[in-house]
Amino acid sequence: MARPPLSKERVLRAAVALADDIGIEALSMRKLAQELGVVPMALYKHVTNKDELLDGMVDVIMAQIDPPAVGTDWKSAVRQRILSARQALLRHRWASQVIESRAAPTPAVMDYLDSMIGLFRTGGLSVDLTHHVMHAMGSRILGFSQELFDDSGPANPEEQAAAMSAMAQRYPYITEMAIAASHTDESVVGSGCDDQFEFEFALDILLDGIARLHRAAMAG
C-alpha cells in the first residue's frame, strides 16, 4: 500500500504524535524521518530546521483549542476558552514546555492571544484594565501555570518520614500545608492536590476580581 505523500501538515502531526509517545526531549529529525519512513533530508523540504518543526507543532496544538463561545458574556467565554486550552495541553504534556521555549510566539499563539484580548475588549473592559489582566493571567491564559511547589518526594515511606521531619524543623508552615494537603479527606479537593481544581480555583479568583474591577470602572 502506497504511503500518502509527505506534506508539512503530515510532518507536523507525526511529530506531535511522536512527542506524545517518546517525549519532547527524545524527538529528533532522524527519529521523525524513521517514523514517516523517509530519509531525514526529505523532512527539510517542509521544515527548514528543528526550531521550525517545534513552532509548527505548537501551532498544531493551538488549533485544537475550541473557538470562542458565541452568545455568552465575556467572563464565561474567557473561562471556557482557557479550559479548552488546558485540555489541549493536557493531551500533549510536553506542549507547555515547548511554548515557553520559543524565542517569540508562533503565529497561532499570537492569533489566540489577540482573540483572547478581543474577548475582554468587546466585553467592555478598557485597554488599560485588559493590559493589567493579561499580566495577571500570565501563562494561565494559555492553559497552564507554573507551580510554586514540587509535590514529588522520596517513594520509600521511611525516607519520606525522615525528609518530612527535617523539613518541619526548618520550614514549619510549608510542612503544615503539605501535611494538610496530603491527609485532609474533608478538603473540597480530597487527599492531595488536584491540579485541575487548583487551576480552576485560581482562574475563577482572577476572573471574579477582573469582573469586580470592570464593574467599578463602569460605575465611575
N, C-alpha and C positions, 0 to 999 in steps of 0.2 A: 504494500500500500504506500503510495507516494506521500511524503510529508508535505504539509501546507507550506507555501513559500514563506521565506523569512521576511518579516516586516518589523518596523520599530515597535509597534504595539505588541507583537508576539514576543519580541525580545524582552520588553519591559514586564509583561505579565509573567513570563517564565522566570525572570529574575526575582519578582515578588514571591512567587511560589517557592522558588529555591531558597530564598532567605527565610521563609517561614519554616522550611524543613531543616536547614543546616545552620541557621543563624547568620546575621549580617556580617560578623567578623570572618566567617569562613567563605563568604561569597567572593568569587573571583571570576574574571572574564573567561579563564580556562575552564572552570567548572561549569559556568553557564553555557559555554560552547558545547561541552560534553553533554549537558542536559538536552540541548537542542539538536544534537547530532550533527554539528557543523565544526569547521575549523575556527579557531579564535579570530582569525583575520576577517571572517565573514561578518562578525558582530560589528566591526568598526565601520562598516558601510551604513550602519543605523545609529550607533552611538560612538562618538569620537574617542571617549575615554571613560574611565570608571566614574569620574565626577558627573559626567553627563548621564551615565546609567543611573546613578543614585538620584539625581534630580528627577529623572523620568519616573523612577519607582515611587518617589514622593507624590508625584502628580497622579499616578495610578491610584494611590491610597486616597488622595483628596477627592477623586472622582466618585468614591464610594460613600461620601457624606451626602445625606439627604438634602435636597434643596430647601430653601426657607418655606415654612408653612404659610399658606395663603389664608387670609380672613381671620387672623388672630392678632392679639396685642403683641407689642414688641418684646415684652418680657417672656411670654410663652414661646414666641418664635425663636428668640435667642437661646433659651434653655433647651428647646427641642433640638436645635441645630448643634449645639455644643455636645449634647449627649449622643447625637448621631456620630459626631466626630470622634468621641471617646470610643464608641463601639467599633468604628473602623480601625482605630489604633489598637484596641484590644485584640482584634483579629490578627493584627500584624505587630507583635510586641516590640519589634526592632524599629518600628517607624518613627517613634518619638526621638530616638537617638539619632537617626539619620536627619530628621528635620532640624534638630538643634545643631548638627554638624555642618550644615550648608553655609557657605560664605554669605549668601544672600537668599532671600525667599524665592522659591520657584514661581513661575507664572501662576500655577494653580493655587498655591498658597496665597499669593497676592490677590487673586480673584476672590478667594474665600474671605480674606481679611476685609477687602473692600465691601463685600456683600454684608459681612457682619457689622461693620461700621455703618453701612446703609440702614440696617435694621434699627440701630439706635437713633440715627438722624431722622429717618422717616417716622419713628415713634415719637418724635418731638424733643429729643434731647439736644441740647446746644452742642456746638462744636467743642467748646471748652470742656463741658462735662464728659462728652464722648472721649476726648483726649485722655482725661483722667481715668475713665472707665477702662480703656484699653491697657493703660499701665497697670491698673489694679488687677485686671484679669490675667495679664501675662500669658504664659503658655496654656492656661486653662481654657482660653478662647479656642485653642486648637484641640482640646480634648484630653490634655494630660497636665500633670502638675509635678513639680519636683518635690519629693518627700523630704521632710526635715529629719525623720528618724529612719534608721535601717532596722527592720524587725528581725533580721537574721541573727543567729547566735549559735553556740555550741549545741550539737544534737544530743550529746551524752547528758543525761539528767544530772549526774554528779558535777560535771564540768559547768553545766548551766547554773546549778545552785551556787557553786563557788564564784562564778563570774557575777551573779546577781548580788551575792553578799559583798564582794569587793566594790561593786558599783554603788551599792546602797550607802556605803560609808562616805564616798566622795560626792555622789550625785543623788541625794535623798529624794528630791522631788521628781526627778526623771524616773527613778526606780519606783516610787509610789505610783506614778501614772502607768508605767509599764506593767506593774503587778495588777493594777485595777483593770487594765485593758485585757489582760490575759485570763483573769479569773471572775470578772463580774458578769454572771449569767443574766442579771437583770438589765444589763445595758440594752439600749434600743438596737445596738448592732450585734448583740450576743458576745460570745467569748472571742477575744482578739479583735484585730482591726478589719473592718470590711471596706476595702478600697473604694468600691462603688458608692457606698453610703458616705464615706468621708469626702469623696469628690463632690457628690450632690449637696452635701451639707454645706461645704464651703461655697459652692456655686450659688446656692439659694441665699446664703448670707449676703453675698456680693450683690445679687440681683435685687434683693429686698432693700439693701442700702442705696443702690443706684435709683430705684423707684422712689424712695423717700427724698433723695436729693432732687430728683426731677420734679416731684410734686412741690417741694419748697421753692424751686426756681419759678415754677408756673404761678405759684401764689404771690410771687413778687416780694 
